[in-house]
Amino acid sequence: MNFKILGTSDITTCDHCGRRGLKLTRVMVPRDADGNADGEVFYAGTSCAASLAGVTSRKITELAEVADFQHAQRVEWAQEKIDTYAAAVEARQAGGRLAPFWELYRSRNTHDLIAPLDAFNDVLGWLTEARSILDRKF
Ligand SMILES: [Zn+2]
């Protein structure tokens, strides 16, 4: 398919035909022959999305629901990482000791063989990714 379906939006105007007052739109992005996003994200009603993509409306709905579900799982992951680690990381960054972070990390990751500073850097990466997931705008 020449488009990737990124999910469902509560934007009510179809960028393709201009129709307004839709209940929802599907978020789409064109993609190149390798399947990578290649162009601007846009919003289309389900039937416009289907005709653009050359598939049925049912297929568009299914793809959008899968994308929405995957995003919801990522949000859950992101929120859990932030709830767990953000305070300990900020305390360390404000000049606190590494030990409280390390105890927390070890209580959550008992099978990891990792040095405390490496774990800290991993968690910094998780938090950056988590914040970008929570900031996501189509
Ligand atoms: Zn339309």
Boltz pocket constraint, residues with backbone or C-beta under 6 A from the ligand:
constraints:
  - pocket:
      binder: B
      contacts: [[A, 14], [A, 15], [A, 16], [A, 17], [A, 18], [A, 19], [A, 44], [A, 45], [A, 48]]
      max_distance: 6.0
